[in-house]
């Protein structure tokens, strides 16, 4: 059964790796697609336009510096690339363990670190988004981040045996 579990874990981590790697590649290839939304959230532009009364109460949280927006987006892309690489290594390690080429414990540690990184990216978006009240202006992004954080948490639980 352990052999089958390793293959299942490898496939689950591979799916998340693919999702994150594609997102990172798109953020490098076509940065404007997400960079502008990150800037909109941080500057609270949607909140100002759609919920002016709420903006009056919490608008002081906004950061309007284009340099900060670029730095934040760069940090996101760097984190996505690093975590995708660790997850790819974790996927390969789990496959190696399933084939008897690597210790199971080592493979699970690498995969767990990668999936933890995946989960923390989306958790950080949720925390940062809460500060900028993106639930009001960018609900679909918040819902996506919740689902990704849940997906990561479920795979983490499987990897660590919870």
C-alpha positions in Angstrom: 0.0 0.0 0.0 2.9 2.4 0.7 4.0 2.0 -2.9 0.5 3.1 -4.1 0.4 6.0 -1.6 3.7 7.3 -3.0 2.3 7.3 -6.5 -0.9 9.0 -5.4 1.1 11.7 -3.5 3.4 12.2 -6.5 0.4 12.8 -8.8 -1.3 15.2 -6.3 1.9 17.2 -5.9 2.5 17.1 -9.7 -0.9 18.6 -10.3 -0.2 21.5 -7.9 3.3 21.9 -9.4 1.7 22.2 -12.9 -0.8 24.8 -11.7 1.8 26.9 -10.0 4.4 26.6 -12.7 2.0 27.6 -15.4 1.0 30.6 -13.3 4.6 31.6 -12.7 5.4 31.2 -16.4 2.5 33.4 -17.4 3.5 36.0 -14.8 7.0 36.1 -16.4 5.7 35.9 -20.0 2.8 38.3 -19.7 3.3 40.2 -16.4 0.7 42.8 -17.0 -2.1 40.2 -16.8 -1.6 39.9 -13.0 0.7 42.8 -12.1 -2.0 45.3 -12.7 -4.5 43.5 -10.5 -1.9 43.3 -7.7 -1.4 47.1 -8.1 -5.2 47.6 -8.1 -5.6 45.6 -4.8 -2.7 47.3 -3.1 -3.9 50.8 -4.2 -7.5 49.7 -3.3 -8.8 51.1 -6.6 -11.8 48.8 -6.9 -12.7 49.5 -3.3 -12.6 53.2 -3.9 -14.7 52.9 -7.0 -17.3 50.4 -5.9 -17.5 51.0 -2.1 -16.7 54.6 -1.4 -18.1 54.6 2.1 -15.9 51.6 3.1 -13.0 53.2 1.3 -13.4 56.3 3.6 -13.0 54.0 6.6 -10.1 51.9 5.5 -8.5 53.7 2.5 -5.5 54.6 4.6 -4.3 51.0 4.2 -3.6 51.6 0.5 -0.2 51.9 -1.0 -0.1 53.9 -4.2 3.6 53.6 -5.0 4.2 52.1 -8.4 7.7 51.1 -7.2 6.1 49.2 -4.3 3.6 47.5 -6.7 6.4 46.3 -8.9 8.4 45.1 -5.9 5.4 43.2 -4.5 4.7 41.6 -7.9 8.4 40.6 -8.3 8.4 39.0 -4.9 5.2 37.1 -5.8 6.8 35.8 -9.0 10.1 34.9 -7.4 8.2 33.0 -4.6 6.1 31.2 -7.2 9.2 30.2 -9.2 11.1 28.9 -6.1 8.1 27.0 -4.8 7.3 25.5 -8.2 11.0 24.3 -8.4 10.8 22.7 -4.9 7.5 21.1 -5.8 8.9 19.7 -9.0 11.8 18.3 -6.9 9.3 16.9 -4.5 7.3 15.2 -7.3 10.4 13.6 -8.7 11.5 12.6 -5.2 8.2 10.9 -4.6 8.5 9.1 -7.9 12.0 8.1 -7.0 10.8 6.7 -3.6 7.9 4.8 -5.4 10.6 3.2 -7.6 12.8 2.4 -4.6 15.5 4.9 -5.6 15.1 7.3 -2.7 14.2 7.1 0.9 10.4 7.7 1.5 11.1 10.1 4.4 13.4 12.2 2.3 10.9 12.4 -0.6 8.0 13.3 1.7 10.0 16.1 3.4 10.9 17.7 0.0 7.3 17.4 -1.2 5.9 18.6 2.0 8.1 21.7 1.9 7.0 22.4 -1.6 3.3 22.0 -0.8 3.7 24.1 2.3 5.2 26.8 0.1 2.2 26.5 -2.3 -0.2 26.8 0.6 1.6 29.7 2.1 1.6 31.7 -1.1 -2.2 31.6 -1.2 -2.5 32.2 2.6 -0.3 35.2 2.2 -2.6 36.5 -0.5 -5.6 36.0 1.8 -3.9 37.8 4.7 -2.6 40.7 2.5 -5.9 40.8 0.7 -7.7 41.2 4.0 -5.5 44.2 4.9 -6.5 45.8 1.5 -10.1 44.6 1.8 -10.0 42.8 -1.5 -13.1 40.8 -0.6 -15.1 43.8 -1.6 -13.5 44.7 -4.9 -11.9 41.4 -6.0 -14.1 38.6 -4.8 -13.3 36.2 -7.5 -9.6 36.5 -6.7 -10.3 35.9 -3.0 -12.4 32.9 -3.8 -9.6 31.5 -6.0 -7.1 32.0 -3.2 -9.3 30.3 -0.6 -9.7 27.3 -2.9 -6.0 27.1 -3.6 -5.2 27.4 0.1 -7.7 24.6 0.8 -6.2 22.4 -2.0 -2.8 22.9 -0.5 -3.9 22.1 3.0 -5.6 18.9 1.9 -2.5 17.7 0.1 -0.3 18.7 3.1 -2.6 16.6 5.3 -2.2 13.6 3.0 1.6 14.0 2.9 2.0 14.2 6.7 -0.6 11.6 7.4 -3.2 13.6 9.1 
